[in-house]
Amino acid sequence: MIRRQLIRFAAVGVMNTGTYYACYLLLLPWLPYVAAHVLAFAVSMVGSFFLTCRFTYNTRPTWRKFLLFPLTNAANLVITTSGVYLLVDVLRLDSAYAPLVAAAAAIPVTFVVSRMIMLGGRAPDAEAAADSASTKTRESLGESVARTTPTA
């Protein structure tokens, strides 16, 4: 179970990194590299949340998990931002490539923290049972957004 989750986590990470990197490169001509990094990180984090819920852990996206998810990325943000700074300003690596190198160091920490948040310390089977039982009592984030989003 954990091996499958780790593989899926890595796949989500590749997609998330691609989204982040595209945003970073788009912002880089107009912003300092650290500002471009932070904004691109924030944009990619929202997509990562939904993919991590559904694809990696097969759990419902809830407001509680959404609000806790930035904690998952806090360690990632600190590690990657420090890494980008170290790689660019100290080691003189090109600012276009530094984020990719820095992201590799953050993967293990992010996986552990995201698993704790998404599964709440419960075994995966217990999470699936809890999600199934609470379908009638808890509103998922996706349902809430769909219900409150005006349609054209």
N, C-alpha and C positions, 0 to 999 in steps of 0.2 A: 504493500500500500504506500509506504513512504517513498519507495523507489519510483513508483509511477507518478506520485505527486512531485517529486524532485524533477523528473523528466518534463512534466507538464509545466512546472514552475520555470524551468529553463526555457521552454518554448515561449511562454508568455514573456519572459525576460528578453528574448531575442526580438519579439514583436514590439515590446515596450521600448527597448533600446533603439530600434529603428525609428519609431515615432519620435522619441526624444531627440535623436541625432538629426533627423530631418528638421525638426523645430529649431534646434540649436543652430544649425547651419543657416536657416532662413533668418534668424535673429542676429547672427554674428556680424553682418555688415553694418547694422544699426546700433548695436549695443556693445558695451565691454563684455569680454568673454565670460566673466563670472555672472553678470546679469543675464546674459543669454542662456547660460547653463541653468540658473535657478528658474527662469520662466519656462524653459523647455521641460524641465523636470516636473514642474507643477502641472503642465498640460498633459504630459504623458501619464501622470499618476492616476488621473481619473479613469482613463481607459484600462490601465493596469488593474485597478480595483475590481472592475466588472469581470475582466478575464480571469483574475485570480480566484474570485468567488466561484464562478460557474465552471471554468475549464480545469483549474488546478485542484480545487478542493470540493467541487460539486456541492456547494452550499449556497443558500439564498443570500443575495445582497440585502442587508438591512441598514437602517440608518445608524444603528450602534456600530456595526462593522465599518461603515463608511467613515464615521467620525473617529474610530480608532485606527483606521488604515494609515493615516499620516504617521503614526508612531512606527509602523512598519518601515516607512520610507525615511524616517528621521535618521536612523543609523546609515541608511544608504546615502542620504543627502550629505551627512557629515563626512563619510568616507570618500564619496566621489568628489565633493567640493575641495576637501583637503588634498585629495589626489590630483585633481586638475591644477590646483595652485602649485603644488610641489613639482608636478611634471612640467608645467609651463614656465613658472618663474625661477625655479631652482635648477631643474634639469634641462631647461630650454627645448623641450619637445614642442612641436608645432601645436598650436591651440586647437586646430581642427581634429587632431587625433587623440589628444590627451583624455577626453571624456571616455573614449572606448577602453583605454588602458585602465583608467581609474574604476570603471564599472565592474571589472573582473574581481577586484578585491572586495566588493560589497555583496556579492552573490550569497555566500554562506550565511552571513549575518541576517540578510533580508529574508531568506527562506525560513530560518528558525523563528524570527519574530512574526512573519506573516502567518505561519502555521498556528502559532499560539493565538493570534487574533481571530483568524478565520474559524478555527475549530474550538476555541475557548478552552483549551486544555483537555477536551474530551476526545475519546477515540473516534475515528471517522464514522464507524457504524452508529455510535451514539449521536453524533451530529446529524446524520441522515435521518435517524428516528426522531430526533428533536425537531428538525426542520419539517418533517412530514406531519408530526402531531401539532405543530404550532401554525400550520398554514391558515387555519381558521381564526387564530387569535392575533397573529402578528402580520403587519403589512410590510411587504418587501419594499425596498427602495425603488426598484423598477416600477412596481405597481403604483406607488405614491407619486412618482414623477409622471407616469402615464395618466393618472387620474387628474392631476393638477395642471398638466400642460394643455394650454388652449389649442384647439385644432382649427385649421383654416377652413 
